[in-house]
Amino acid sequence: MVLHRDVFWLGRQWAVTGYGVQAVSKKHNMKFDIEVSQIWGEDLDAPMRDLPWFDAKDFAEAVERARKRATEEPLTFRPPLSDER
């Protein structure tokens, strides 16, 4: 799997893309990706908090940037192509 074709911000573990917030590592197989319509929820990091690889600071920055982009430029979020999420 690949990240959405539009990458707006790239952190160490997380990216803000045309999909929403996505884990950069392919080994997570999109299990923790968050679609843009879901970025306003609370406790988005709950499924990952206790995982040893999880970088909470990087995730929080990705969510903050995605929320800002969704507010300022909502049309930049687009559905994925068939081979991306």
PATOR-629340 format. One record per residue (C-alpha): residue number from 1; residue in one letter; x, y, z. Coordinates in steps of 0.5 Angstrom, whole numbers. Layout:
% residues N
n|res|east|north|up
NUM|A|X|Y|Z
...
% end
This chain:
% residues 85
n|res|east|north|up
1|M|0|0|0
2|V|2|7|-1
3|L|0|14|2
4|H|-5|18|-2
5|R|-2|21|-8
6|D|-3|28|-4
7|V|2|29|2
8|F|1|36|5
9|W|6|34|11
10|L|10|29|13
11|G|13|27|20
12|R|17|22|22
13|Q|11|17|23
14|W|5|20|21
15|A|3|24|14
16|V|-3|29|13
17|T|-5|27|6
18|G|-11|28|2
19|Y|-14|22|5
20|G|-13|25|12
21|V|-8|22|17
22|Q|-4|16|15
23|A|2|12|18
24|V|8|13|14
25|S|10|6|15
26|K|7|0|10
27|K|8|-5|16
28|H|2|-2|19
29|N|-2|-4|13
30|M|-7|2|14
31|K|-9|0|20
32|F|-9|6|24
33|D|-10|11|18
34|I|-16|16|20
35|E|-20|19|14
36|V|-21|26|14
37|S|-28|26|17
38|Q|-26|23|23
39|I|-20|27|25
40|W|-25|32|29
41|G|-26|26|34
42|E|-23|25|41
43|D|-18|20|43
44|L|-16|19|36
45|D|-9|16|39
46|A|-13|11|44
47|P|-12|5|40
48|M|-4|6|39
49|R|-2|9|46
50|D|1|3|49
51|L|4|1|43
52|P|12|1|43
53|W|13|4|37
54|F|8|10|37
55|D|10|17|37
56|A|5|21|41
57|K|8|28|39
58|D|9|26|32
59|F|1|24|32
60|A|-1|30|35
61|E|2|35|30
62|A|-1|31|24
63|V|-8|31|27
64|E|-7|39|29
65|R|-4|40|22
66|A|-10|36|19
67|R|-15|40|22
68|K|-12|46|20
69|R|-12|44|13
70|A|-19|42|13
71|T|-21|48|16
72|E|-17|53|11
73|E|-17|48|5
74|P|-23|43|6
75|L|-23|42|-2
76|T|-16|39|-2
77|F|-18|33|1
78|R|-20|28|-4
79|P|-22|21|-5
80|P|-16|16|-6
81|L|-14|12|-13
82|S|-15|5|-13
83|D|-8|3|-11
84|E|-8|8|-5
85|R|-12|10|1
% end
